[in-house]
């Protein structure tokens, strides 16, 4: 047990994968009409737990692993780390078992508020002003959770998923070209990935603006313009990173695929204003595609890197990544199908397979000593 408390990635990431796989199985049973005798509204539970339960834990694992590198301060370990994880666990039970109200909100909000406080404290003490916006977004994520618990489910979901898109735009925009550049340079390929430039700035601004408009004015026609602009800008930014040069390494290609879902999400958001796409397709493009795909590959690379193991994909990695991305595609397409139920079941099965394989393979690595 002690080794699990030496880093958030060891504890949070495998747990997030196991939770994602389990939560989708529970939801598929509810969706299929199986009476699980659960004391909660199934759809409300699914919407909350996949956003604030799964993403909340994956985000916490990432930040508690990355912030020490940003600030040159010691990582959260030992009892405080276990305590924070326990708050997340209590939040899951509290949301599922307690009636809506102050007590349920207290259990559910203890983890995101504590995470926001810890991240803000570390960044502030270190004087790392560059990453203060990230801390601010964690507070906004906690606010979104509070709004959901207060009954503003649609607004809270848009705020949570909008923040997720912006975070992926920012953080994914840092790691994807950097890792690709390092990999290509180490192999002497001669392929160069451009440095941060005007297109990158435009993509970030466009993504923030499009997300903000969607959150506040989800049905306004201006959303067509802002979301379409963001989709094009993000796609152009992605093309600058030359994904075709890293196709031999699945753990690099998957970063590009995760980022590509951001462009797809904004494109669907744009056409949803015209009624061409349904809101549920937009939400699942963000949740199952962008969030699922990007968090998965970031967790995989982080565990391998911190375990001092080669960051190279094997056959199992290809299968689990393909399962999650294909599952996301099918879930987005489901509303357009004649037999929607079949596609939803297949999508959920693939997503569950992908995250279950991740939890098994990377959970084992996480509990082993660093090489």
Phi and psi in degrees as a GROMACS rama.xvg file:
@    title "Ramachandran Plot"
@    xaxis  label "Phi"
@    yaxis  label "Psi"
@TYPE xy
-60.1432  -39.5815  UNK-2
-64.9878  -28.2294  UNK-3
-66.8241  -22.0848  UNK-4
-93.0679  6.22538  UNK-5
-89.1803  -4.68917  UNK-6
-170.89  140.559  UNK-7
-60.907  -34.2335  UNK-8
-62.5417  -31.1706  UNK-9
-68.4156  -36.9218  UNK-10
-96.32  -47.8793  UNK-11
-73.1036  -42.2793  UNK-12
-68.1094  -51.0526  UNK-13
-60.7931  -37.2537  UNK-14
-63.9196  -39.41  UNK-15
-62.437  -43.3271  UNK-16
-62.8591  -45.1098  UNK-17
-64.2378  -38.9659  UNK-18
-66.4357  -42.7234  UNK-19
-59.4691  -45.8724  UNK-20
-63.6351  -44.1964  UNK-21
-67.841  -43.8089  UNK-22
-63.0501  -36.2384  UNK-23
-70.2346  -37.5704  UNK-24
-61.2846  -46.159  UNK-25
-59.6671  -44.096  UNK-26
-64.9394  -40.3662  UNK-27
-62.3081  -37.6738  UNK-28
-65.9567  -42.6831  UNK-29
-63.283  -45.4033  UNK-30
-59.3744  -35.2431  UNK-31
-79.2464  -4.11086  UNK-32
91.773  9.7705  UNK-33
-72.7257  130.54  UNK-34
-83.7157  103.647  UNK-35
-92.1281  2.25197  UNK-36
54.4797  37.7552  UNK-37
-87.4613  139.809  UNK-38
-85.6151  36.9706  UNK-39
-144.447  159.427  UNK-40
-73.107  121.202  UNK-41
-60.8517  -46.3846  UNK-42
-67.4789  -42.2238  UNK-43
-61.3249  -41.4989  UNK-44
-63.0618  -45.5747  UNK-45
-62.4652  -45.0981  UNK-46
-63.5452  -41.7433  UNK-47
-73.5361  -46.2057  UNK-48
-73.5587  -32.0925  UNK-49
-73.5671  -29.9573  UNK-50
-87.0698  -58.6783  UNK-51
-89.6352  -21.8121  UNK-52
-83.0271  -64.0266  UNK-53
-65.6518  -56.8286  UNK-54
-63.2672  -35.7112  UNK-55
-59.0539  -42.0286  UNK-56
-74.2483  -42.83  UNK-57
-62.3577  -41.0953  UNK-58
-64.3499  -41.9041  UNK-59
-62.3158  -43.3691  UNK-60
-61.7965  -40.8214  UNK-61
-65.2933  -49.3956  UNK-62
-66.1051  -41.1135  UNK-63
-70.92  -16.8231  UNK-64
-91.0376  -36.9847  UNK-65
-83.332  -38.8715  UNK-66
-57.7111  -41.5738  UNK-67
-58.1481  -33.375  UNK-68
-71.7243  -35.1322  UNK-69
-71.2428  -32.712  UNK-70
-109.012  -11.0612  UNK-71
57.9917  35.523  UNK-72
-113.852  157.672  UNK-73
-63.9829  145.795  UNK-74
-75.8821  157.061  UNK-75
-72.3859  122.224  UNK-76
-139.812  178.303  UNK-77
61.3471  -141.628  UNK-78
-57.1465  -45.4067  UNK-79
-59.5285  -37.4756  UNK-80
-67.037  -44.832  UNK-81
-62.6369  -39.8899  UNK-82
-61.997  -42.0464  UNK-83
-64.6524  -42.4919  UNK-84
-62.9871  -39.1798  UNK-85
-62.3449  -36.6447  UNK-86
-63.0044  -38.8552  UNK-87
-63.2496  -44.7475  UNK-88
-61.6394  -46.17  UNK-89
-61.6513  -34.9436  UNK-90
-62.2609  -37.813  UNK-91
-67.2008  -43.8046  UNK-92
-69.4084  -39.8919  UNK-93
-62.1857  -42.7728  UNK-94
-67.76  -37.7779  UNK-95
-77.5047  -33.8432  UNK-96
-107.389  -22.6783  UNK-97
-93.4747  145.534  UNK-98
-67.0331  152.509  UNK-99
-57.6697  143.202  UNK-100
144.714  -164.139  UNK-101
-63.2821  -39.5169  UNK-102
-67.2678  -43.6632  UNK-103
-61.5283  -43.9731  UNK-104
-63.1604  -39.3472  UNK-105
-60.6603  -45.0936  UNK-106
-65.4524  -44.6273  UNK-107
-71.7178  -32.5978  UNK-108
-90.3207  -11.2989  UNK-109
-58.9241  -41.6352  UNK-110
-70.3795  -54.6292  UNK-111
-62.4071  -35.5589  UNK-112
-68.2097  -39.7116  UNK-113
-66.2271  -41.6054  UNK-114
-61.6155  -45.6197  UNK-115
-61.0639  -40.6966  UNK-116
-65.8852  -42.2792  UNK-117
-65.0785  -47.6598  UNK-118
-63.228  -44.1721  UNK-119
-62.8308  -42.9552  UNK-120
-61.5101  -46.0481  UNK-121
-64.5198  -44.3182  UNK-122
-67.0982  -40.0144  UNK-123
-68.5654  -45.817  UNK-124
-61.5408  -38.5149  UNK-125
-77.0382  -8.50242  UNK-126
68.1729  25.8298  UNK-127
-86.7181  68.6067  UNK-128
-61.0207  -26.2807  UNK-129
-59.4512  -33.5179  UNK-130
-101.089  10.8209  UNK-131
-60.4685  -36.1973  UNK-132
-58.6392  -32.7815  UNK-133
-64.1148  -44.0458  UNK-134
-60.543  -40.3714  UNK-135
-60.8509  -38.5027  UNK-136
-69.7484  -29.4985  UNK-137
-66.5489  -39.4458  UNK-138
-63.4668  -40.2094  UNK-139
-65.8552  -33.7923  UNK-140
-64.0657  -41.9849  UNK-141
-63.8462  -38.2398  UNK-142
-62.6075  -41.8555  UNK-143
-59.7911  -42.1365  UNK-144
-60.7401  -43.4419  UNK-145
-63.2814  -40.9483  UNK-146
-63.2173  -40.1474  UNK-147
-60.5522  -47.5542  UNK-148
-66.0809  -26.1448  UNK-149
-82.2344  -2.96455  UNK-150
106.406  -1.62764  UNK-151
-95.1928  66.6037  UNK-152
-66.1997  -43.0027  UNK-153
-67.0297  -46.7856  UNK-154
-61.771  -43.2329  UNK-155
-63.4004  -40.6368  UNK-156
-65.3439  -42.3041  UNK-157
-63.9583  -41.6469  UNK-158
-64.0814  -45.1963  UNK-159
-63.6704  -47.205  UNK-160
-72.3277  -33.8238  UNK-161
-62.7573  -42.9515  UNK-162
-62.4881  -38.4846  UNK-163
-61.579  -42.8427  UNK-164
-62.1146  -42.1172  UNK-165
-66.7659  -42.5268  UNK-166
-62.5066  -41.5409  UNK-167
-66.0495  -39.2334  UNK-168
-59.7276  -43.3244  UNK-169
-75.2246  -57.553  UNK-170
-73.8305  -44.1839  UNK-171
-61.8263  -32.2928  UNK-172
-71.4708  -17.1886  UNK-173
-85.2324  -50.8075  UNK-174
-79.1921  -35.8794  UNK-175
-61.7257  -54.0082  UNK-176
-68.6947  -31.7509  UNK-177
-65.9234  -48.9766  UNK-178
-64.9464  -39.195  UNK-179
-64.5644  -42.423  UNK-180
-61.9739  -44.4174  UNK-181
-65.2687  -40.3866  UNK-182
-66.1831  -44.0693  UNK-183
-66.7049  -39.3863  UNK-184
-66.1055  -40.6004  UNK-185
-63.3501  -26.007  UNK-186
-98.4123  2.47885  UNK-187
58.8594  38.1485  UNK-188
-72.1437  -24.3853  UNK-189
83.4913  -8.23217  UNK-190
-81.6495  130.107  UNK-191
-114.507  133.159  UNK-192
-96.921  126.131  UNK-193
-59.4977  150.544  UNK-194
-72.8551  168.693  UNK-195
-55.501  128.986  UNK-196
-146.227  -158.579  UNK-197
-61.6437  -44.3289  UNK-198
-60.8379  -38.9417  UNK-199
-61.7463  -44.0973  UNK-200
-63.5226  -42.6136  UNK-201
-63.696  -41.7539  UNK-202
-62.3127  -41.956  UNK-203
-65.4819  -48.1499  UNK-204
-61.9398  -43.298  UNK-205
-64.6839  -39.3486  UNK-206
-66.1672  -43.2133  UNK-207
-62.9742  -44.8157  UNK-208
-64.8182  -44.2913  UNK-209
-64.6337  -40.9488  UNK-210
-64.4298  -41.9486  UNK-211
-63.7573  -43.2079  UNK-212
-63.5608  -42.9421  UNK-213
-62.2581  -42.2395  UNK-214
-63.8116  -45.5002  UNK-215
-89.1661  -39.9103  UNK-216
-127.277  71.8712  UNK-217
-63.9678  -24.567  UNK-218
-109.626  4.27088  UNK-219
-75.1145  143.193  UNK-220
-63.0116  -23.4975  UNK-221
-63.1304  -23.364  UNK-222
-63.0017  -28.6323  UNK-223
-61.326  -43.9715  UNK-224
-70.8225  -49.1202  UNK-225
-66.5754  -42.0381  UNK-226
-69.9128  -39.9515  UNK-227
-64.753  -40.7346  UNK-228
-62.5632  -44.1589  UNK-229
-63.0333  -40.7127  UNK-230
-62.0018  -46.0492  UNK-231
-65.3369  -44.6084  UNK-232
-64.1884  -42.8048  UNK-233
-65.2996  -40.3373  UNK-234
-64.2454  -42.2022  UNK-235
-63.9378  -40.145  UNK-236
-61.6494  -43.14  UNK-237
-62.5376  -40.6564  UNK-238
-63.9654  -29.833  UNK-239
-64.6795  -20.9495  UNK-240
-87.5781  0.0585807  UNK-241
53.5514  63.6463  UNK-242
-58.6675  -30.0176  UNK-243
-64.0056  -18.5439  UNK-244
-83.7322  -10.4853  UNK-245
-120.529  17.5565  UNK-246
-64.8009  -18.6812  UNK-247
-75.25  -15.9754  UNK-248
-113.72  104.094  UNK-249
-60.7241  -28.7166  UNK-250
-77.457  -11.9012  UNK-251
-94.3435  -43.5095  UNK-252
-59.4492  -35.7264  UNK-253
-64.8844  -30.8986  UNK-254
-62.6821  -41.7171  UNK-255
-66.0674  -39.7521  UNK-256
-65.2536  -42.4237  UNK-257
-60.4422  -41.5042  UNK-258
-70.7472  -32.9273  UNK-259
-61.6972  -30.8342  UNK-260
-63.7803  -25.1133  UNK-261
-65.059  -45.4964  UNK-262
-63.1749  -41.5033  UNK-263
-63.4206  -42.39  UNK-264
-61.4305  -45.0347  UNK-265
-66.9928  -35.5622  UNK-266
-63.974  -44.6313  UNK-267
-65.4036  -37.2308  UNK-268
-61.4662  -40.4968  UNK-269
-62.9202  -49.3994  UNK-270
-75.3417  -18.1796  UNK-271
-67.0589  -27.5008  UNK-272
-62.5809  -31.0966  UNK-273
-88.3987  -2.25701  UNK-274
82.8385  8.48959  UNK-275
-76.7482  -37.4892  UNK-276
-114.46  152.009  UNK-277
-90.3138  151.261  UNK-278
-55.7206  -34.308  UNK-279
-65.4592  -29.0535  UNK-280
-70.5945  -38.9361  UNK-281
-62.6483  -47.4529  UNK-282
-61.1695  -40.8661  UNK-283
-79.0068  -26.1851  UNK-284
-63.6079  -40.4857  UNK-285
-72.9288  -51.8658  UNK-286
-71.71  -56.1495  UNK-287
-75.5383  -35.5969  UNK-288
-87.1092  -69.4968  UNK-289
-67.4498  -52.7634  UNK-290
-67.4416  -50.0051  UNK-291
-60.5332  -48.8154  UNK-292
-66.9703  -43.6723  UNK-293
-75.2099  -42.0406  UNK-294
-63.8785  -38.0142  UNK-295
-61.3569  -50.5408  UNK-296
-70.0278  -34.1353  UNK-297
-65.2554  -41.4061  UNK-298
-65.0834  -40.9202  UNK-299
-61.6198  -49.6319  UNK-300
-65.976  -37.9537  UNK-301
-65.4445  -44.1027  UNK-302
-64.219  -44.5594  UNK-303
-63.3571  -44.8556  UNK-304
-64.007  -45.4435  UNK-305
-74.2089  -21.0601  UNK-306
-83.5504  -1.24703  UNK-307
61.6714  37.435  UNK-308
-107.48  155.228  UNK-309
-58.1211  132.313  UNK-310
-87.8663  73.7084  UNK-311
-131.952  138.439  UNK-312
-82.6888  148.357  UNK-313
-118.051  -170.242  UNK-314
-61.0572  -39.0236  UNK-315
-63.9843  -40.6508  UNK-316
-61.2571  -42.7035  UNK-317
-61.0723  -43.7177  UNK-318
-63.932  -48.257  UNK-319
-68.6241  -37.5082  UNK-320
-67.1932  -43.4028  UNK-321
-62.9521  -38.6769  UNK-322
-63.6473  -43.8163  UNK-323
-67.722  -44.4673  UNK-324
-69.7362  -40.1694  UNK-325
-66.7917  -38.6988  UNK-326
-59.8715  -40.4134  UNK-327
-64.6691  -42.8795  UNK-328
-59.0925  -46.7572  UNK-329
-65.6277  -36.6643  UNK-330
-67.871  -36.3065  UNK-331
-68.6094  -36.0105  UNK-332
-80.2913  -17.1269  UNK-333
-52.3103  -44.7293  UNK-334
-61.9607  -17.5652  UNK-335
-92.4936  -5.82288  UNK-336
-87.5353  153.918  UNK-337
-65.7557  -45.8053  UNK-338
-105.696  83.9068  UNK-339
-63.8173  -37.4021  UNK-340
-61.002  -41.3825  UNK-341
-62.6482  -43.7628  UNK-342
-67.4499  -37.6694  UNK-343
-64.877  -43.5644  UNK-344
-63.22  -43.7081  UNK-345
-66.5014  -42.2595  UNK-346
-60.1314  -48.9895  UNK-347
-62.4097  -37.2899  UNK-348
-64.2452  -41.7833  UNK-349
-66.8543  -43.192  UNK-350
-61.24  -43.3831  UNK-351
-62.6275  -43.8228  UNK-352
-58.7296  -47.6091  UNK-353
-59.6096  -48.1524  UNK-354
-75.204  -29.5889  UNK-355
-66.5561  -43.0316  UNK-356
-62.6941  -40.291  UNK-357
-60.5994  -47.3062  UNK-358
-61.156  -39.2674  UNK-359
-71.4544  -49.9789  UNK-360
-70.0855  -47.8579  UNK-361
-86.3727  -22.1867  UNK-362
-64.3947  -37.6806  UNK-363
-64.3088  -44.0121  UNK-364
-64.2642  -37.6971  UNK-365
-65.019  -29.0522  UNK-366
-93.2786  -0.84588  UNK-367
-91.911  151.542  UNK-368
-62.2492  151.576  UNK-369
-63.4916  135.067  UNK-370
